[in-house]
């Protein structure tokens, strides 16, 4: 059973989240190709050989989707703008794309929803990928130009703006592990991307501040890294993973420098003079977004740095195979407040569960339990003094789950990908009962 809305502060914001490439349909509205279109067109990259070309056709069905956000009783909607839609070649504006987001933001406001904007949720224009993408230092200025263009059109109406969603995925998952676009497995490319994503964030922050923008932040993902056993080698493996995944970005953003355990392997491949960028990267934030899903156990692996092998823990798993451990959310929120951001406002910008559809597509009691557990973890963080301001469920809709295609279903609302029919699940109704009681 979900907690009551009254268990949270009166001004606490509840919302649902989505991302452009996962729901809109990249073939509509004059959007240019992104590196995700290229990645999806390459055999072996996507489990079901699909792409985001149509996705949930949110481009045409956005009014229906915003009605679902409103009718569930949510206060806010977290969405992303597509760089490839707004600037098909990465540099020049597409009026049709800007007009779409203009209508979308107006639609949120008309329904009493606060628009929480994310500027980049992974759909880099293919034309910029051709020029090196996140490996190229020039991406900082390209991204700042894009941020200014979006702010000029939407900035007077959005409640908040995040520069980037999950830099670890943009840089490490995509350039070192190769699981996301551009699909590289290259320590030099990954190291440069790990720095350039932060440089782009800082450059965009200063550009937006110069335009008068306020309430600016960034969204980081965190994943508990525990040792697989009590051996010193497992402790070391977990510490290195924690440094790469959980410390690299937040430490730099807070002016604390890159963690030594991660620099050991990354520093030899960083661009010359990277130290001179650290003050820009640490441009003060107005808030921090936290995405949390799971835990992994880590142990030593033979071979090159980082010499780390991940294993699953013993707890129940989601459809993605991700261990369900709600207390990890409160642990991270408390840790971030204590070690890094102090009293800076924090938003839980993503938390959710993939669950396969059964014979009854609306039955998802396990998801209701998942949400309840993580809301209790959020409440525990509040009780511990964390300045937590919101909780956004991922995701409003079943959608394109990147390299996993259309198999995993994270949505509060079921999507029939043949007909595009939306059907609210039991979890949607449970949240509605909680928020509208």
Secondary structure, DSSP 8 states (H G I E B T S, - for coil): ----GGGS-TT-EEEEE--HHHHS-TTSTT---BHHHHHHTSTTSSTTS--SSSTT-HHHHHHHHHHHHHHTT-SEEEEE--HHHHSTTSSS--HHHHHHHHHHHHHHHHTT-EEEEEEESS--BHHHHTTTGGGSTTHHHHHHHHHHHHHHHHTTT-SEEEEEE-HHIIIIIHHTS-SSTT----HHHHHHHHHHHHHHHHHHHHHHHHTT--SEEEEEEEEEEEESSSSHHHHHHHHHHHIIIIIHHHHHHTTS---HHHHHHHGGGS-TTGGGGHHHHT---SEEEEEEEEEEEEEE-SSSTT-EEEE--SS-B-TT--B--THHHHHHHHHHIIIIITT-EEEEEE--------SSTT--HHHHHHHHHHHHHHHHHHHTT--EEEEEEE-SB----GGGTT-----SEEE-TTT--EEE-HHHHHHHHHHH-
